[in-house]
Amino acid sequence: MMTRHAAALLGLALVACQAASAELPEHDARELVPLEFAPAIRGRDGGYSKWFAGRSVWLFGDTPLDVDAVDGARWRTSTFTTVVDDDLADGLGPFVEPLDDNGAPGQLIPFTADELAYNLSQTAPACTESCEPTWVLWPGDLAVSPAGDYALVFYWKIRDWENQGTGIARWTHPDAPLQRLMFNTVPDEPTMLFSREEHELGTAALVEGDTLYVYGCEHRGWFEFDCVVGRAPFASALERGAWEFWDGAAWSRELADAVSVMDAASIVTVHYNAHLGRYLAIYAKGDDEAIARTAPAPEGPWSDEEVVHKAMGHEDGSPIYDVIAHPELSRDDGRVLYLSYSRGTGFLQSEMRLVELTFAPTRAGD
């Protein structure tokens, strides 16, 4: 009798055999101007975005500041901004976000009282030497409900580079505070839906009809990431038992059964591109390249990688990072797609650049 493990290995082999070139139509990419954020912001990681409440909403991770925020912080681990722009030919903007009286953004994913107290105890002025690492809350992707009335934001709770699990926050509107949810499925981390022992999730999120698909990509080696995929009815996504995961041949209730569907990056976006008639994954790899893969279904089989843009790296030779697609801003059913990426420009300083990726007409669109 074939065991589940053997079946999964067979499924992986079949996916590997079926993987082929992305076979994208001819395409051209051009760099637009860097994105302009509030003057106090030195740089931003991430940039996941979705259309939510009549605007494009962007999420960021680490956000170093040039000023002291009203609460004394010079660093945020999660921030956001919004934009409405129907003509990207000259770039994207203006971006609008809540700022305090010093011009600094607030913390998007709120710390609990205990987390905040601990962080304050390990930073100046309370601590000036031999301080312990503080808690970090990094956002993953966000998913907007089928009705568009709220969004779920995946995030990771990290200390000393160790992830404590995957949590989900609920957002009723970009003008309202984000609410971290309590799940109590992980005894020592009640805000985590998935534990530190499980594969992390939230690297990419995709809504198809009433179903939420979520990818999780964990670092395996130099520029190597194992990406698994899970799904749940959107209305039940906050219930741990509603989730199932692709094991290479079928959907399993056990996250431990999940197999890697592609090797990608720590930040990935996946969306259905109507112009291509396929699902499109976009991410960064070495050599300052923006990479694409395609698939007929969210679980794959995913094609081989194809370079869609050679970006502008940093002068010191450090690579670009966080290549993200923004399909809510696309034109002609995704024939014209906008990407963003980050590049370092100095110490704790970076810029985010916008790229216009244009595909040639397909046969169906001729």
C-alpha positions as CSV (number, residue, x, y, z in Angstrom):
1,M,0.0,0.0,0.0
2,M,1.3,3.5,-0.9
3,T,1.9,5.6,2.2
4,R,1.0,9.3,2.3
5,H,4.8,10.1,2.3
6,A,5.3,8.0,-0.7
7,A,2.4,9.5,-2.5
8,A,3.7,13.0,-1.7
9,L,7.1,12.1,-3.1
10,L,5.4,10.7,-6.3
11,G,3.4,14.0,-6.5
12,L,6.6,16.0,-6.3
13,A,8.1,13.9,-9.0
14,L,5.1,14.4,-11.2
15,V,5.2,18.2,-10.6
16,A,8.9,18.2,-11.4
17,C,8.2,16.4,-14.7
18,Q,5.4,18.7,-15.6
19,A,7.3,21.9,-14.9
20,A,8.2,23.8,-18.0
21,S,9.1,27.2,-19.3
22,A,6.8,30.0,-18.2
23,E,6.3,30.6,-21.9
24,L,5.4,34.2,-21.3
25,P,4.6,36.3,-24.4
26,E,7.3,38.8,-25.4
27,H,7.6,41.5,-22.7
28,D,9.3,44.7,-22.0
29,A,10.0,46.4,-18.7
30,R,10.9,50.0,-18.0
31,E,11.9,51.7,-14.8
32,L,9.7,54.5,-13.6
33,V,10.6,57.0,-10.9
34,P,11.2,56.0,-7.3
35,L,8.2,56.1,-5.0
36,E,7.9,59.1,-2.7
37,F,6.9,58.5,0.9
38,A,6.8,60.9,3.9
39,P,10.1,62.8,4.4
40,A,10.7,61.2,7.8
41,I,10.9,57.7,6.3
42,R,14.5,56.5,5.5
43,G,13.4,53.3,3.8
44,R,10.8,50.5,3.8
45,D,10.8,46.7,3.4
46,G,8.0,44.8,1.7
47,G,5.2,46.6,-0.2
48,Y,2.4,44.0,-0.4
49,S,-0.7,45.7,-1.8
50,K,-4.3,45.1,-2.4
51,W,-7.4,47.1,-3.5
52,F,-9.3,47.8,-0.3
53,A,-11.9,50.4,0.6
54,G,-11.5,52.3,-2.7
55,R,-7.7,52.6,-2.7
56,S,-4.5,50.6,-3.1
57,V,-3.3,49.7,0.4
58,W,0.4,48.9,0.8
59,L,2.0,47.1,3.8
60,F,5.6,47.4,4.9
61,G,7.9,45.8,7.4
62,D,10.9,47.5,8.9
63,T,10.7,51.3,8.5
64,P,13.6,53.3,9.9
65,L,12.9,56.9,10.6
66,D,14.9,60.2,10.3
67,V,13.0,61.7,13.3
68,D,11.8,60.7,16.7
69,A,8.2,59.7,16.6
70,V,6.0,61.2,19.3
71,D,6.3,58.0,21.3
72,G,10.2,58.2,21.0
73,A,10.5,55.4,18.4
74,R,13.0,55.7,15.5
75,W,12.0,52.4,14.0
76,R,8.7,50.7,13.1
77,T,8.4,47.0,12.3
78,S,5.1,47.5,10.4
79,T,3.6,50.5,8.6
80,F,1.3,51.2,5.7
81,T,0.3,53.7,3.1
82,T,-2.5,54.2,0.6
83,V,-2.7,55.6,-2.9
84,V,-5.3,56.3,-5.6
85,D,-3.8,57.0,-9.0
86,D,-5.3,56.1,-12.4
87,D,-2.3,57.2,-14.5
88,L,1.0,55.6,-13.6
89,A,2.8,56.8,-16.7
90,D,4.6,59.4,-14.6
91,G,4.9,57.2,-11.5
92,L,2.6,56.4,-8.6
93,G,1.4,58.9,-6.0
94,P,0.7,60.8,-4.0
95,F,0.8,58.3,-1.1
96,V,-1.4,59.1,2.0
97,E,-0.8,57.7,5.4
98,P,-1.5,58.7,9.0
99,L,1.5,60.6,10.6
100,D,2.0,61.9,14.1
101,D,2.9,65.5,14.9
102,N,6.5,64.8,14.2
103,G,5.7,63.4,10.7
104,A,6.4,59.8,11.7
105,P,4.1,56.8,10.8
106,G,2.7,54.7,13.6
107,Q,3.0,51.0,14.2
108,L,0.5,49.2,12.0
109,I,0.4,45.8,13.8
110,P,0.0,46.7,17.5
111,F,2.1,45.2,20.2
112,T,0.3,43.7,23.2
113,A,0.8,45.5,26.5
114,D,3.3,42.8,27.6
115,E,5.3,42.9,24.3
116,L,5.5,46.7,24.4
117,A,6.6,46.7,28.1
118,Y,9.3,44.2,27.3
119,N,10.5,46.2,24.3
120,L,10.7,49.4,26.3
121,S,12.6,47.6,29.0
122,Q,15.3,46.5,26.5
123,T,15.8,49.9,24.7
124,A,17.1,53.3,25.8
125,P,16.6,55.0,28.2
126,A,15.6,51.9,30.3
127,C,18.5,49.8,28.8
128,T,21.8,51.1,27.5
129,E,24.0,48.0,27.5
130,S,23.7,44.2,27.3
131,C,20.1,44.7,26.1
132,E,18.1,41.7,24.9
133,P,16.6,41.5,21.4
134,T,13.1,43.0,21.2
135,W,9.9,41.7,19.7
136,V,9.3,42.3,16.1
137,L,6.0,42.1,14.2
138,W,6.5,41.8,10.5
139,P,3.5,41.8,8.0
140,G,3.1,39.2,5.3
141,D,0.5,39.6,2.6
142,L,-3.0,40.8,3.1
143,A,-6.2,39.3,1.7
144,V,-9.5,41.2,1.2
145,S,-12.8,39.5,1.8
146,P,-14.9,38.5,-1.2
147,A,-17.4,41.2,-0.2
148,G,-14.6,43.8,0.2
149,D,-15.8,44.7,3.7
150,Y,-12.6,43.7,5.6
151,A,-9.1,42.4,5.2
152,L,-7.0,39.8,6.9
153,V,-3.3,40.6,7.4
154,F,-0.9,37.7,8.0
155,Y,2.1,38.5,10.2
156,W,5.0,36.9,12.0
157,K,6.1,37.5,15.6
158,I,9.9,37.4,15.8
159,R,12.6,37.8,18.4
160,D,16.3,37.4,17.9
161,W,15.5,36.2,14.3
162,E,13.4,33.3,15.6
163,N,9.8,33.2,14.3
164,Q,7.3,32.3,17.0
165,G,4.5,31.4,14.5
166,T,2.0,32.9,12.0
167,G,-0.8,35.2,13.2
168,I,-3.6,36.9,11.5
169,A,-5.0,40.4,12.1
170,R,-8.3,41.8,11.1
171,W,-8.7,45.2,9.4
172,T,-12.2,46.7,8.9
173,H,-11.0,49.8,7.1
174,P,-7.6,51.5,6.3
175,D,-8.8,54.4,8.5
176,A,-9.4,52.1,11.4
177,P,-6.8,50.4,13.8
178,L,-5.7,46.9,12.9
179,Q,-6.9,44.2,15.4
180,R,-4.7,41.4,16.4
181,L,-6.8,38.3,17.0
182,M,-6.5,35.7,19.8
183,F,-6.7,32.0,18.8
184,N,-5.4,30.1,21.7
185,T,-4.3,27.2,19.4
186,V,-0.6,27.8,20.5
187,P,-0.5,27.7,24.3
188,D,2.4,30.0,24.9
189,E,1.6,32.4,22.0
190,P,-2.2,33.0,21.9
191,T,-2.0,35.4,19.0
192,M,-0.5,32.8,16.7
193,L,-2.8,30.6,14.6
194,F,0.1,28.4,13.4
195,S,2.9,27.5,15.8
196,R,6.7,28.0,15.5
197,E,7.1,24.3,14.9
198,E,4.9,24.5,11.8
199,H,5.8,25.8,8.3
200,E,5.3,29.6,8.3
201,L,2.5,31.0,6.2
202,G,1.6,34.4,4.8
203,T,4.3,34.9,2.2
204,A,1.6,35.4,-0.4
205,A,-2.2,35.5,-0.3
206,L,-4.7,34.9,-3.1
207,V,-8.5,35.1,-3.0
208,E,-10.4,33.0,-5.6
209,G,-14.1,33.2,-5.3
210,D,-14.9,32.4,-1.6
211,T,-11.6,30.6,-1.1
212,L,-8.4,32.0,0.5
213,Y,-5.1,30.6,-0.7
214,V,-2.0,31.3,1.4
215,Y,1.6,30.5,0.6
216,G,4.5,30.1,3.0
217,C,8.1,30.2,1.9
218,E,10.8,29.2,4.4
219,H,14.5,29.7,3.8
220,R,16.3,26.4,2.8
221,G,19.7,27.7,1.6
222,W,21.3,30.4,-0.3
223,F,18.5,32.0,-2.4
224,E,16.5,28.8,-1.9
225,F,13.0,28.7,-0.4
226,D,10.5,26.0,0.1
227,C,7.0,27.4,-0.6
228,V,3.9,25.5,0.5
229,V,0.3,26.4,-0.1
230,G,-2.8,26.1,2.1
231,R,-6.4,27.1,1.6
232,A,-9.6,27.7,3.6
233,P,-13.0,29.2,3.0
234,F,-12.4,32.9,3.5
235,A,-15.3,33.0,6.0
236,S,-13.6,30.3,8.1
237,A,-10.0,31.4,7.7
238,L,-9.7,32.2,11.4
239,E,-10.5,28.6,12.3
240,R,-7.4,26.4,12.4
241,G,-9.4,23.3,11.5
242,A,-10.8,24.9,8.3
243,W,-7.3,24.8,6.6
244,E,-6.0,22.2,4.3
245,F,-2.6,22.0,2.5
246,W,-1.4,20.7,-0.8
247,D,0.6,17.4,-0.3
248,G,1.7,17.0,-3.9
249,A,-1.3,14.9,-4.9
250,A,-4.3,16.1,-2.9
251,W,-5.4,18.5,-0.1
252,S,-4.6,17.4,3.4
253,R,-5.8,18.7,6.8
254,E,-2.2,18.4,8.1
255,L,0.3,21.2,7.5
256,A,3.0,18.7,8.1
257,D,2.0,16.9,4.9
258,A,2.5,20.0,2.8
259,V,5.1,19.8,0.1
260,S,7.0,22.6,-1.7
261,V,5.2,23.7,-4.8
262,M,8.0,26.1,-5.9
263,D,11.4,27.5,-4.9
264,A,10.8,31.3,-4.7
265,A,11.8,33.9,-2.1
266,S,10.9,35.3,1.3
267,I,8.5,37.7,-0.3
268,V,6.3,36.5,-3.2
269,T,3.1,37.6,-4.9
270,V,0.7,35.3,-6.6
271,H,-2.4,36.4,-8.7
272,Y,-4.4,35.3,-11.6
273,N,-3.4,37.2,-14.7
274,A,-6.4,37.3,-17.1
275,H,-4.2,38.4,-20.0
276,L,-1.9,35.3,-19.6
277,G,-4.8,33.0,-18.6
278,R,-2.6,31.6,-15.8
279,Y,-1.6,32.2,-12.3
280,L,1.5,34.4,-12.1
281,A,4.1,34.4,-9.3
282,I,6.6,37.3,-9.0
283,Y,9.6,37.5,-6.7
284,A,13.3,38.5,-6.6
285,K,16.3,36.3,-7.0
286,G,20.1,37.0,-7.1
287,D,21.7,39.2,-9.8
288,D,19.1,41.9,-9.4
289,E,16.5,39.9,-11.3
290,A,12.7,40.0,-11.1
291,I,11.5,36.4,-11.6
292,A,8.2,35.0,-12.9
293,R,6.6,31.6,-12.8
294,T,3.2,30.6,-14.1
295,A,0.8,27.8,-13.3
296,P,-2.7,26.6,-14.3
297,A,-3.8,26.4,-10.6
298,P,-2.7,27.9,-7.3
299,E,-1.1,24.6,-6.3
300,G,0.7,24.3,-9.6
301,P,2.4,22.7,-11.3
302,W,4.6,25.8,-11.4
303,S,6.7,26.5,-14.4
304,D,10.5,27.1,-14.5
305,E,11.7,30.6,-13.6
306,E,11.8,33.3,-16.3
307,V,13.5,36.7,-15.8
308,V,11.1,39.5,-16.6
309,H,13.3,42.5,-15.5
310,K,17.0,43.2,-14.7
311,A,16.7,45.9,-12.0
312,M,19.0,48.6,-10.7
313,G,21.1,47.2,-7.9
314,H,22.9,49.1,-5.1
315,E,26.3,50.7,-5.9
316,D,28.0,48.6,-3.2
317,G,26.9,45.4,-5.0
318,S,24.2,44.4,-2.6
319,P,21.2,42.9,-4.5
320,I,17.7,44.2,-4.9
321,Y,15.0,42.6,-2.7
322,D,11.2,42.5,-2.3
323,V,10.1,42.4,-5.9
324,I,6.3,42.6,-5.7
325,A,3.5,42.7,-8.3
326,H,0.6,45.1,-7.8
327,P,-2.2,43.6,-10.0
328,E,-4.8,46.0,-8.6
329,L,-3.0,48.7,-10.6
330,S,-2.7,46.7,-13.8
331,R,-4.3,47.6,-17.2
332,D,-5.7,45.6,-20.0
333,D,-6.5,42.5,-17.9
334,G,-2.9,42.4,-16.7
335,R,-1.2,42.9,-20.0
336,V,0.4,46.0,-18.4
337,L,1.5,45.0,-14.9
338,Y,3.3,47.1,-12.3
339,L,6.0,45.8,-10.0
340,S,8.0,47.4,-7.2
341,Y,11.3,46.5,-5.7
342,S,13.6,47.8,-3.0
343,R,17.3,48.7,-3.3
344,G,19.7,50.0,-0.6
345,T,20.9,53.5,-1.0
346,G,22.9,53.9,2.2
347,F,23.2,52.9,5.8
348,L,19.7,52.0,7.0
349,Q,18.4,53.7,3.9
350,S,16.6,52.4,0.8
351,E,14.3,53.4,-2.0
352,M,11.4,51.6,-3.6
353,R,11.3,51.7,-7.4
354,L,8.3,51.1,-9.7
355,V,8.6,49.1,-12.9
356,E,6.1,48.9,-15.7
357,L,6.0,45.4,-17.2
358,T,4.2,45.1,-20.6
359,F,3.3,41.8,-22.2
360,A,2.7,41.4,-25.9
361,P,-0.8,40.5,-27.0
362,T,-1.6,36.8,-26.7
363,R,-3.4,34.8,-29.3
364,A,-6.7,35.2,-27.4
365,G,-6.2,38.9,-27.3
366,D,-5.1,39.4,-30.9
